[in-house]
Amino acid sequence: MKLEQPQSIRTVFFDAGFTLLQPHPSIPEICQQVCQQLSLHINLEQIQAQIENAEDFYFRHIRSNPLTWADNQDINTFWVEYYTHLLRPFIAEHDEKRLYQLATTINDEFDKHTSWQLYPDVYETLNTLRERGYTLGVISDWGISLGPILRNLQLTQYFDCVLISAATREAKPSPMLYDLALQRANAIPDYTIHIGDSYINDVIGARTVGITPVLLDRAHRVTEKTLDCLLVHSLTELLDILEVERLEGEHK
């Protein structure tokens, strides 16, 4: 699938988590490091196995509570519950105080910029689009900690607007969040694209207000044959969709 009239696009919105940012060094390793600091020693394989179980809790909660990401306190409460669920098998029965301490400390760790790093294709993409005069923005389901994380990772300089669900009180795929992004970017839907890793939140959300969606599938889990939207496997492929010439030397 190709983008019709790619030269007409003037605004590009990005999701944040797993589009621009990834956990560093990894979610299991961060959990393990926090646990070790608090004298709980668990190997990575055990944590990874339990994360797979905790994902069931994650999706059940989000389906039942779709407005979680629109409130910072609700976000923190959810993540503490998530890490409590993850670590419970490793804690002595009824030791809720220690379990809560571990869960809150892990949650706090993910609020720090040191727990996140940029994907290798981020700077090349943002530098190229900024140099070519595009208006750039972020639309993300995240707590208010995302602002400092982006600043500390030297990303805010690229963006004309950053919309964080906890701050706007609107969460994906709400059309009100995407409409607000268009307003702040002074953008027209027909001349705007949004890229993110979630079909429901990013593709459907953007499409509801007329923004052209692009699904980012870094893990190559889907193919164009199974989709009804533009598909890329890296951010630099977005430059190809837009038919934007890459800056000399940026690919090196």
VOKERO-849207 format. One line per 5 residues: number of its first residue (from 1); their letters; for each residue x, y, z of N, C-alpha, C. Coordinates in Angstrom, 3 decimals, always signed. Example, Ala and Ser with C-alpha at 12.3 -4.5 7.8 and 13.67 -1.06 7.14 Angstrom:
1	as	+13.190,-5.690,+7.800,+12.300,-4.500,+7.800,+13.200,-3.300,+7.800; +12.850,-2.250,+7.080,+13.670,-1.060,+7.140,+12.900,+0.030,+7.870
//
This chain:
1	mkleq	+0.846,-1.201,+0.000,+0.000,+0.000,+0.000,+0.882,+1.252,+0.000; +0.530,+2.199,-0.859,+1.298,+3.433,-0.947,+0.466,+4.615,-0.484; +1.150,+5.668,-0.108,+0.498,+6.898,+0.311,+0.196,+7.738,-0.918; -1.064,+8.077,-1.092,-1.430,+8.928,-2.216,-0.948,+10.354,-1.944; -0.353,+10.954,-2.909,+0.150,+12.327,-2.818,+0.987,+12.559,-1.550
6	pqsir	+2.093,+11.827,-1.421,+2.931,+11.980,-0.225,+3.460,+13.399,-0.023; +3.586,+14.146,-1.126,+4.103,+15.517,-1.013,+3.129,+16.446,-0.300; +1.864,+16.014,-0.166,+0.882,+16.873,+0.500,+0.982,+16.810,+2.024; +1.648,+15.795,+2.554,+1.763,+15.649,+4.012,+2.690,+16.711,+4.572; +2.195,+17.434,+5.598,+3.001,+18.479,+6.222,+3.194,+18.266,+7.717
11	tvffd	+2.405,+17.360,+8.313,+2.492,+17.134,+9.756,+2.613,+15.644,+10.027; +3.509,+15.282,+10.946,+3.698,+13.883,+11.335,+3.629,+13.779,+12.851; +2.689,+12.973,+13.327,+2.578,+12.680,+14.752,+3.172,+11.300,+15.030; +3.835,+11.179,+16.184,+4.444,+9.926,+16.604,+3.871,+9.465,+17.935; +3.631,+8.165,+18.057,+3.456,+7.553,+19.360,+4.823,+7.569,+20.056
16	agftl	+4.849,+7.345,+21.380,+6.123,+7.366,+22.101,+6.636,+5.963,+22.417; +5.951,+5.237,+23.324,+6.425,+3.937,+23.748,+6.430,+2.905,+22.634; +7.589,+2.278,+22.416,+7.797,+1.250,+21.408,+7.683,+1.793,+19.985; +7.648,+3.115,+19.861,+7.762,+3.780,+18.568,+9.037,+4.617,+18.569; +9.140,+5.538,+19.530,+10.361,+6.314,+19.713,+11.251,+5.717,+20.803
21	lqphp	+10.623,+5.228,+21.873,+11.342,+4.791,+23.071,+11.138,+3.313,+23.343; +12.179,+2.690,+23.905,+12.076,+1.314,+24.364,+12.705,+1.207,+25.755; +12.223,+0.286,+26.583,+12.805,+0.123,+27.921,+14.286,-0.230,+27.830; +15.052,+0.289,+28.779,+16.499,+0.045,+28.786,+16.965,-0.287,+30.199; +17.636,-1.464,+30.397,+18.067,-2.392,+29.342,+16.932,-3.265,+28.799
26	sipei	+15.986,-3.666,+29.630,+14.777,-4.370,+29.209,+13.848,-4.405,+30.411; +12.573,-4.712,+30.190,+11.634,-4.754,+31.303,+12.046,-5.806,+32.334; +12.364,-7.051,+31.936,+12.775,-8.024,+32.951,+14.033,-7.610,+33.702; +14.998,-7.016,+32.997,+16.248,-6.627,+33.657,+16.035,-5.477,+34.639; +15.177,-4.538,+34.286,+14.877,-3.444,+35.216,+14.190,-3.994,+36.458
31	cqqvc	+13.236,-4.892,+36.263,+12.568,-5.509,+37.413,+13.568,-6.264,+38.282; +14.452,-7.005,+37.636,+15.445,-7.770,+38.389,+16.371,-6.849,+39.182; +16.822,-5.753,+38.570,+17.725,-4.831,+39.251,+17.079,-4.213,+40.477; +15.824,-3.800,+40.354,+15.116,-3.220,+41.500,+14.956,-4.255,+42.607; +14.595,-5.459,+42.236,+14.418,-6.514,+43.235,+15.730,-6.805,+43.957
36	qqlsl	+16.830,-6.838,+43.211,+18.128,-7.087,+43.839,+18.494,-5.977,+44.811; +18.178,-4.732,+44.440,+18.447,-3.606,+45.341,+17.668,-3.724,+46.642; +16.513,-4.400,+46.584,+15.671,-4.578,+47.763,+15.770,-6.008,+48.299; +16.895,-6.659,+47.999,+17.251,-7.963,+48.575,+16.307,-9.098,+48.183; +15.761,-9.008,+46.987,+14.988,-10.108,+46.447,+15.688,-10.569,+45.174
41	hinle	+16.184,-11.784,+45.175,+16.991,-12.272,+44.061,+16.180,-13.257,+43.218; +15.905,-12.835,+41.969,+15.129,-13.632,+41.036,+15.899,-13.682,+39.721; +15.949,-14.846,+39.088,+16.657,-14.882,+37.802,+15.757,-14.368,+36.681; +16.378,-13.970,+35.586,+15.651,-13.341,+34.486,+14.606,-14.262,+33.868; +14.927,-15.538,+33.808,+13.981,-16.477,+33.204,+12.683,-16.534,+34.001
46	qiqaq	+12.789,-16.486,+35.330,+11.597,-16.504,+36.172,+10.751,-15.246,+35.949; +11.437,-14.110,+35.870,+10.719,-12.858,+35.663,+10.052,-12.843,+34.298; +10.779,-13.286,+33.275,+10.219,-13.305,+31.925,+8.985,-14.189,+31.859; +9.033,-15.340,+32.497,+7.880,-16.236,+32.503,+6.686,-15.590,+33.196; +6.956,-14.873,+34.268,+5.867,-14.242,+35.000,+5.321,-13.024,+34.262
51	ienae	+6.167,-12.348,+33.501,+5.698,-11.223,+32.684,+4.672,-11.713,+31.671; +4.913,-12.856,+31.100,+3.957,-13.400,+30.142,+2.598,-13.630,+30.800; +2.609,-14.078,+32.060,+1.353,-14.249,+32.788,+0.733,-12.900,+33.136; +1.592,-11.934,+33.497,+1.098,-10.613,+33.877,+0.463,-9.885,+32.697; +0.855,-10.238,+31.479,+0.261,-9.606,+30.304,-1.235,-9.885,+30.213
56	dfyfr	-1.649,-11.054,+30.680,-3.083,-11.359,+30.706,-3.803,-10.376,+31.612; -3.206,-10.095,+32.769,-3.773,-9.103,+33.687,-3.840,-7.736,+33.013; -2.786,-7.381,+32.292,-2.717,-6.089,+31.605,-3.891,-5.922,+30.636; -4.080,-6.872,+29.760,-5.115,-6.736,+28.733,-6.517,-6.815,+29.326; -6.713,-7.634,+30.352,-8.021,-7.679,+31.008,-8.353,-6.332,+31.634
61	hirsn	-7.360,-5.730,+32.270,-7.580,-4.438,+32.935,-7.898,-3.350,+31.921; -7.128,-3.297,+30.843,-7.312,-2.238,+29.852,-8.665,-2.365,+29.152; -9.083,-3.583,+28.891,-10.397,-3.768,+28.280,-11.512,-3.313,+29.216; -11.327,-3.547,+30.516,-12.348,-3.182,+31.505,-12.285,-1.716,+31.902; -11.099,-1.113,+31.754,-10.895,+0.270,+32.208,-10.201,+1.083,+31.118
66	pltwa	-10.875,+1.351,+30.016,-10.235,+2.020,+28.878,-9.794,+3.452,+29.159; -10.300,+4.060,+30.230,-9.934,+5.446,+30.535,-8.744,+5.551,+31.491; -8.116,+4.427,+31.792,-6.979,+4.436,+32.721,-5.939,+5.466,+32.344; -5.601,+5.541,+31.038,-4.483,+6.394,+30.610,-4.829,+7.882,+30.619; -6.067,+8.216,+30.952,-6.458,+9.628,+30.976,-6.283,+10.258,+32.349
71	dnqdi	-5.732,+9.524,+33.297,-5.572,+10.053,+34.657,-4.250,+9.555,+35.235; -3.413,+10.469,+35.688,-2.080,+10.086,+36.148,-2.128,+9.166,+37.356; -3.040,+9.436,+38.287,-3.144,+8.582,+39.464,-3.608,+7.178,+39.076; -4.556,+7.108,+38.153,-5.026,+5.800,+37.693,-3.909,+5.026,+37.009; -3.069,+5.733,+36.266,-1.932,+5.087,+35.602,-0.988,+4.488,+36.633
76	ntfwv	-0.635,+5.275,+37.646,+0.275,+4.778,+38.680,-0.339,+3.614,+39.440; -1.622,+3.728,+39.761,-2.306,+2.646,+40.478,-2.290,+1.368,+39.659; -2.560,+1.503,+38.356,-2.562,+0.321,+37.498,-1.196,-0.343,+37.461; -0.131,+0.441,+37.264,+1.196,-0.167,+37.147,+1.638,-0.806,+38.458; +1.290,-0.214,+39.578,+1.618,-0.840,+40.861,+0.882,-2.172,+40.976
81	eyyth	-0.373,-2.207,+40.569,-1.125,-3.465,+40.584,-0.497,-4.479,+39.629; -0.055,-4.003,+38.483,+0.575,-4.891,+37.497,+1.838,-5.538,+38.077; +2.724,-4.715,+38.668,+3.964,-5.267,+39.219,+3.713,-6.085,+40.478; +2.666,-5.759,+41.202,+2.264,-6.600,+42.333,+1.865,-7.981,+41.834; +1.091,-8.007,+40.773,+0.661,-9.262,+40.178,+1.869,-10.051,+39.676
86	llrpf	+2.819,-9.350,+39.072,+3.997,-9.996,+38.516,+4.867,-10.636,+39.595; +5.046,-9.942,+40.718,+5.995,-10.383,+41.742,+5.386,-11.262,+42.827; +4.085,-11.353,+42.879,+3.442,-12.082,+43.982,+3.969,-13.512,+44.171; +4.228,-14.267,+43.094,+4.723,-15.634,+43.298,+6.084,-15.700,+43.991; +6.824,-14.578,+44.019,+8.172,-14.592,+44.585,+8.227,-14.057,+46.025
91	iaehd	+7.090,-13.664,+46.567,+7.034,-13.047,+47.896,+6.303,-13.971,+48.864; +6.811,-14.015,+50.085,+6.166,-14.839,+51.104,+4.706,-14.437,+51.272; +3.871,-15.419,+51.501,+2.437,-15.184,+51.625,+2.141,-14.168,+52.732; +1.241,-13.253,+52.424,+0.771,-12.218,+53.360,+1.778,-11.085,+53.609; +2.924,-11.126,+52.929,+3.889,-10.031,+53.110,+3.541,-8.916,+52.121
96	ekrly	+2.356,-8.345,+52.280,+1.864,-7.338,+51.344,+2.682,-6.053,+51.380; +3.226,-5.745,+52.547,+4.008,-4.513,+52.676,+5.245,-4.557,+51.782; +5.947,-5.683,+51.780,+7.138,-5.805,+50.944,+6.758,-5.859,+49.466; +5.697,-6.549,+49.176,+5.239,-6.642,+47.796,+4.895,-5.262,+47.247; +4.217,-4.457,+48.029,+3.858,-3.098,+47.609,+5.107,-2.241,+47.417
101	qlatt	+6.076,-2.390,+48.320,+7.321,-1.624,+48.208,+8.041,-1.951,+46.906; +8.132,-3.235,+46.583,+8.795,-3.641,+45.347,+8.063,-3.105,+44.124; +6.743,-3.232,+44.114,+5.951,-2.801,+42.965,+6.046,-1.296,+42.756; +5.963,-0.515,+43.818,+6.039,+0.941,+43.679,+7.440,+1.386,+43.263; +8.458,+0.696,+43.734,+9.829,+1.073,+43.362,+10.084,+0.783,+41.890
106	indef	+9.572,-0.342,+41.389,+9.707,-0.633,+39.960,+8.955,+0.413,+39.136; +7.748,+0.750,+39.565,+6.984,+1.775,+38.854,+7.741,+3.099,+38.819; +8.329,+3.477,+39.936,+9.111,+4.720,+39.997,+10.312,+4.661,+39.054; +10.897,+3.482,+38.911,+12.073,+3.335,+38.056,+11.723,+3.631,+36.601; +10.533,+3.247,+36.180,+10.132,+3.487,+34.798,+9.741,+4.947,+34.557
111	dkhts	+9.638,+5.743,+35.605,+9.408,+7.178,+35.443,+10.701,+7.931,+35.152; +11.836,+7.257,+35.240,+13.147,+7.888,+35.022,+13.583,+7.720,+33.565; +14.235,+8.749,+33.055,+14.686,+8.664,+31.666,+15.763,+7.602,+31.482; +16.467,+7.255,+32.559,+17.529,+6.257,+32.463,+16.985,+4.857,+32.199; +15.680,+4.671,+32.338,+15.075,+3.370,+32.049,+14.560,+3.272,+30.621
116	wqlyp	+14.891,+4.299,+29.804,+14.420,+4.326,+28.424,+15.553,+4.721,+27.490; +15.505,+4.209,+26.291,+16.455,+4.638,+25.271,+15.740,+4.752,+23.928; +16.344,+5.510,+23.024,+15.762,+5.696,+21.699,+16.102,+4.524,+20.799; +15.184,+4.202,+19.909,+15.508,+3.241,+18.869,+16.553,+3.859,+17.943; +17.386,+3.045,+17.323,+18.475,+3.578,+16.495,+18.017,+4.444,+15.322
121	dvyet	+16.766,+4.283,+14.881,+16.299,+5.024,+13.702,+15.622,+6.351,+14.036; +15.582,+6.710,+15.320,+14.813,+7.889,+15.724,+15.470,+9.185,+15.259; +16.736,+9.355,+15.559,+17.392,+10.622,+15.226,+17.424,+10.878,+13.726; +17.730,+9.841,+12.955,+17.774,+10.028,+11.503,+16.422,+10.480,+10.972; +15.368,+9.845,+11.460,+14.031,+10.188,+10.990,+13.640,+11.597,+11.393
126	lntlr	+13.818,+11.924,+12.663,+13.410,+13.249,+13.141,+14.259,+14.352,+12.517; +15.560,+14.139,+12.418,+16.425,+15.145,+11.799,+16.021,+15.398,+10.350; +15.742,+14.330,+9.623,+15.372,+14.479,+8.216,+14.055,+15.228,+8.067; +13.050,+14.832,+8.856,+11.746,+15.483,+8.744,+11.803,+16.941,+9.194; +12.543,+17.207,+10.245,+12.674,+18.586,+10.720,+13.387,+19.439,+9.676
131	ergyt	+14.433,+18.887,+9.085,+15.188,+19.623,+8.068,+14.320,+19.910,+6.835; +13.374,+19.016,+6.549,+12.516,+19.189,+5.374,+11.290,+20.053,+5.667; +11.189,+20.551,+6.889,+10.140,+21.515,+7.206,+8.829,+20.955,+7.695; +8.797,+19.671,+8.067,+7.562,+19.086,+8.588,+7.266,+19.589,+10.002; +5.987,+19.709,+10.319,+5.554,+19.932,+11.696,+5.495,+18.564,+12.367
136	lgvis	+6.113,+18.441,+13.560,+6.202,+17.150,+14.240,+5.562,+17.217,+15.618; +4.949,+16.111,+16.026,+4.328,+16.068,+17.340,+4.325,+14.662,+17.911; +4.012,+14.578,+19.198,+3.895,+13.294,+19.895,+2.480,+13.181,+20.448; +1.872,+12.017,+20.272,+0.579,+11.703,+20.884,+0.770,+10.381,+21.614; +0.700,+10.399,+22.952,+1.065,+9.205,+23.694,+0.165,+8.955,+24.892
141	dwgis	-0.183,+7.684,+25.090,-0.812,+7.245,+26.333,+0.299,+7.014,+27.348; +0.441,+7.952,+28.286,+1.561,+7.879,+29.240,+1.214,+8.771,+30.423; +1.939,+8.572,+31.527,+1.823,+9.468,+32.665,+2.591,+10.752,+32.423; +2.481,+11.671,+33.367,+3.136,+12.972,+33.194,+4.653,+12.874,+33.193; +5.196,+11.735,+33.555,+6.653,+11.559,+33.540,+7.216,+11.576,+32.123
146	lgpil	+6.370,+11.413,+31.104,+6.890,+11.381,+29.736,+7.566,+12.696,+29.361; +7.042,+13.812,+29.838,+7.645,+15.106,+29.515,+9.109,+15.168,+29.905; +9.450,+14.922,+31.183,+10.865,+14.917,+31.584,+11.688,+13.847,+30.866; +11.097,+12.707,+30.580,+11.833,+11.661,+29.866,+12.244,+12.161,+28.480; +11.318,+12.774,+27.756,+11.642,+13.299,+26.428,+12.683,+14.408,+26.498
151	rnlql	+12.559,+15.275,+27.515,+13.544,+16.359,+27.660,+14.934,+15.800,+27.927; +15.040,+14.854,+28.840,+16.348,+14.309,+29.204,+16.966,+13.499,+28.080; +16.146,+12.968,+27.194,+16.667,+12.246,+26.038,+16.855,+13.158,+24.827; +16.744,+14.466,+25.057,+17.013,+15.467,+24.017,+16.070,+15.356,+22.825; +14.806,+15.043,+23.090,+13.846,+14.889,+22.000,+12.910,+16.076,+21.822
156	tqyfd	+12.659,+16.823,+22.881,+11.647,+17.877,+22.795,+11.985,+18.936,+21.760; +13.258,+19.086,+21.447,+13.661,+20.082,+20.451,+13.073,+19.802,+19.072; +12.670,+18.565,+18.833,+12.156,+18.194,+17.517,+10.660,+18.448,+17.361; +9.951,+18.575,+18.477,+8.497,+18.535,+18.413,+7.843,+19.895,+18.641; +6.848,+20.167,+17.809,+6.072,+21.400,+17.943,+4.993,+21.255,+19.013
161	cvlis	+4.591,+20.023,+19.320,+3.616,+19.787,+20.379,+3.778,+18.364,+20.895; +3.495,+18.198,+22.179,+3.539,+16.887,+22.821,+2.245,+16.718,+23.602; +1.448,+15.723,+23.220,+0.186,+15.470,+23.902,+0.289,+14.164,+24.676; +0.203,+14.283,+26.007,+0.304,+13.145,+26.905,-1.071,+12.907,+27.508; -1.532,+11.677,+27.439,-2.904,+11.373,+27.855,-3.198,+11.817,+29.288
166	aatre	-2.248,+11.606,+30.192,-2.483,+11.969,+31.593,-2.638,+13.472,+31.776; -2.017,+14.251,+30.893,-2.102,+15.711,+30.994,-3.330,+16.256,+30.272; -3.694,+15.644,+29.155,-4.850,+16.125,+28.385,-6.168,+15.575,+28.923; -6.073,+14.514,+29.746,-7.245,+13.824,+30.301,-8.060,+13.119,+29.224; -7.409,+12.834,+28.111,-8.009,+12.057,+27.031,-7.022,+10.970,+26.631
171	akpsp	-7.522,+9.760,+26.393,-6.651,+8.643,+26.046,-7.018,+8.076,+24.686; -6.054,+7.458,+24.042,-6.297,+6.784,+22.772,-7.309,+5.656,+22.978; -8.138,+5.378,+21.989,-8.202,+5.994,+20.650,-9.212,+7.132,+20.564; -9.419,+7.882,+21.641,-10.407,+8.958,+21.660,-10.144,+9.976,+20.550; -11.135,+10.273,+19.726,-10.950,+11.288,+18.686,-10.664,+12.666,+19.271
176	mlydl	-11.082,+12.907,+20.512,-10.826,+14.208,+21.127,-9.331,+14.443,+21.335; -8.589,+13.376,+21.636,-7.141,+13.505,+21.799,-6.483,+13.861,+20.471; -6.906,+13.202,+19.405,-6.318,+13.473,+18.091,-6.758,+14.837,+17.557; -7.995,+15.222,+17.832,-8.446,+16.561,+17.440,-7.626,+17.637,+18.147; -7.354,+17.410,+19.432,-6.561,+18.370,+20.189,-5.150,+18.478,+19.617
181	alqra	-4.601,+17.358,+19.193,-3.270,+17.377,+18.577,-3.275,+18.196,+17.284; -4.304,+18.026,+16.492,-4.411,+18.816,+15.260,-4.492,+20.301,+15.565; -5.258,+20.658,+16.584,-5.383,+22.063,+16.974,-4.039,+22.636,+17.405; -3.339,+21.908,+18.239,-2.069,+22.422,+18.762,-0.992,+22.499,+17.688; -1.069,+21.616,+16.720,-0.090,+21.636,+15.626,-0.524,+22.556,+14.490
186	naipd	-1.744,+23.109,+14.612,-2.314,+23.928,+13.541,-2.281,+23.146,+12.230; -2.748,+21.884,+12.322,-2.641,+20.963,+11.195,-4.014,+20.597,+10.640; -4.026,+20.173,+9.384,-5.232,+19.723,+8.694,-5.160,+18.199,+8.568; -6.215,+17.463,+8.945,-6.167,+15.991,+8.910,-5.705,+15.415,+7.577; -6.194,+15.973,+6.474,-5.845,+15.432,+5.158,-4.350,+15.520,+4.858
191	ytihi	-3.656,+16.408,+5.556,-2.233,+16.608,+5.308,-1.385,+16.115,+6.486; -1.933,+15.157,+7.248,-1.292,+14.687,+8.476,-1.258,+13.163,+8.518; -0.163,+12.613,+9.043,-0.104,+11.188,+9.318,+0.281,+10.970,+10.777; -0.104,+9.818,+11.292,+0.270,+9.431,+12.660,+0.834,+8.028,+12.611; +1.972,+7.813,+13.267,+2.613,+6.501,+13.286,+2.717,+5.981,+14.711
196	gdsyi	+2.341,+4.715,+14.887,+2.430,+4.090,+16.195,+2.361,+2.581,+16.060; +2.556,+1.882,+17.191,+2.675,+0.425,+17.149,+1.382,-0.314,+17.489; +0.296,+0.407,+17.791,-0.965,-0.238,+18.167,-2.033,+0.007,+17.100; -2.622,-1.068,+16.591,-3.668,-0.892,+15.582,-4.877,-0.186,+16.181; -5.325,-0.635,+17.352,-6.527,-0.052,+17.955,-6.278,+1.395,+18.355
201	ndvig	-5.216,+1.639,+19.083,-4.986,+2.984,+19.622,-4.480,+3.976,+18.588; -3.561,+3.539,+17.760,-2.919,+4.466,+16.825,-3.607,+4.516,+15.463; -3.906,+3.366,+14.906,-4.516,+3.353,+13.577,-5.973,+3.797,+13.644; -6.757,+3.132,+14.470,-8.177,+3.485,+14.563,-8.346,+4.885,+15.132; -7.558,+5.220,+16.157,-7.667,+6.553,+16.755,-7.411,+7.664,+15.769
206	artvg	-6.333,+7.545,+15.000,-6.006,+8.577,+14.009,-7.060,+8.642,+12.914; -7.506,+7.477,+12.483,-8.453,+7.416,+11.373,-9.792,+8.066,+11.715; -10.196,+8.026,+12.982,-11.492,+8.592,+13.370,-11.579,+10.091,+13.103; -10.435,+10.781,+13.034,-10.474,+12.226,+12.779,-9.925,+12.566,+11.395; -9.695,+11.550,+10.567,-9.253,+11.805,+9.202,-7.761,+11.859,+9.002
211	itpvl	-6.990,+11.545,+10.052,-5.529,+11.481,+9.926,-5.154,+10.147,+9.282; -4.203,+10.151,+8.368,-3.739,+8.909,+7.758,-2.871,+8.139,+8.743; -3.257,+6.889,+9.084,-2.471,+6.123,+10.053,-1.384,+5.281,+9.389; -0.294,+5.101,+10.119,+0.781,+4.196,+9.701,+1.080,+3.287,+10.887; +1.002,+1.994,+10.676,+1.306,+1.038,+11.738,+2.783,+0.684,+11.704
216	ldrah	+3.434,+0.821,+12.858,+4.852,+0.462,+12.985,+4.942,-0.926,+13.619; +5.474,-1.868,+12.880,+5.585,-3.255,+13.329,+7.060,-3.641,+13.329; +7.754,-3.269,+14.395,+9.197,-3.521,+14.453,+9.515,-5.017,+14.502; +8.626,-5.804,+15.045,+8.880,-7.239,+15.215,+8.458,-8.078,+14.009; +7.959,-7.425,+12.963,+7.526,-8.130,+11.743,+6.468,-9.190,+12.062
221	rvtek	+5.472,-8.798,+12.836,+4.416,-9.733,+13.222,+3.275,-9.791,+12.193; +3.125,-8.732,+11.413,+2.014,-8.686,+10.461,+2.547,-8.394,+9.060; +1.686,-8.602,+8.074,+2.050,-8.311,+6.689,+1.001,-7.373,+6.093; +1.357,-6.751,+4.999,+0.438,-5.824,+4.345,-0.853,-6.511,+3.924; -0.788,-7.799,+3.631,-1.971,-8.523,+3.180,-3.052,-8.579,+4.264
226	tldcl	-2.641,-8.489,+5.531,-3.598,-8.604,+6.640,-4.050,-7.247,+7.156; -3.591,-6.160,+6.542,-3.872,-4.817,+7.052,-4.655,-3.976,+6.060; -5.320,-2.963,+6.596,-6.025,-1.993,+5.756,-5.411,-0.610,+5.929; -4.123,-0.593,+6.295,-3.440,+0.703,+6.492,-1.994,+0.572,+6.053; -1.315,+1.697,+6.016,+0.110,+1.705,+5.685,+0.892,+0.974,+6.772
231	lvhsl	+1.922,+0.234,+6.372,+2.718,-0.570,+7.301,+4.198,-0.302,+7.088; +4.925,-0.086,+8.197,+6.382,+0.027,+8.139,+6.968,-0.826,+9.263; +8.227,-1.193,+9.105,+8.911,-1.981,+10.121,+10.024,-1.201,+10.805; +10.206,+0.036,+10.387,+11.159,+0.937,+11.034,+10.723,+2.366,+10.743; +11.224,+3.308,+11.521,+10.855,+4.705,+11.286,+11.444,+5.228,+9.980
236	telld	+12.610,+4.720,+9.596,+13.207,+5.211,+8.354,+12.386,+4.805,+7.134; +11.618,+3.721,+7.249,+10.719,+3.359,+6.150,+9.628,+4.408,+5.972; +9.334,+5.141,+7.030,+8.368,+6.236,+6.920,+8.869,+7.292,+5.944; +10.181,+7.529,+5.938,+10.756,+8.490,+4.995,+10.527,+8.033,+3.559; +10.596,+6.727,+3.348,+10.359,+6.198,+2.005,+8.897,+6.392,+1.599
241	ileve	+7.979,+6.171,+2.536,+6.557,+6.382,+2.247,+6.290,+7.832,+1.874; +6.961,+8.739,+2.574,+6.786,+10.168,+2.314,+7.590,+10.640,+1.109; +8.413,+9.726,+0.559,+9.291,+10.048,-0.563,+10.199,+11.229,-0.218; +10.734,+11.143,+0.990,+11.651,+12.166,+1.491,+13.082,+11.679,+1.334; +13.908,+12.473,+0.724,+15.311,+12.118,+0.563,+16.021,+12.239,+1.905
246	rlege	+16.747,+11.214,+2.284,+17.439,+11.223,+3.564,+18.615,+12.184,+3.531; +18.900,+12.756,+4.690,+20.012,+13.683,+4.783,+21.330,+12.942,+4.523; +22.229,+13.550,+3.828,+23.492,+12.929,+3.488,+24.262,+12.555,+4.752; +24.681,+11.308,+4.832,+25.455,+10.859,+5.994,+24.616,+10.345,+7.136; +23.297,+10.592,+7.140,+22.479,+10.175,+8.259,+22.345,+8.652,+8.347
251	hk	+22.515,+7.990,+7.215,+22.328,+6.541,+7.213,+23.548,+5.816,+7.730; +24.662,+6.514,+7.935,+25.896,+5.857,+8.291,+25.926,+5.551,+9.784
//
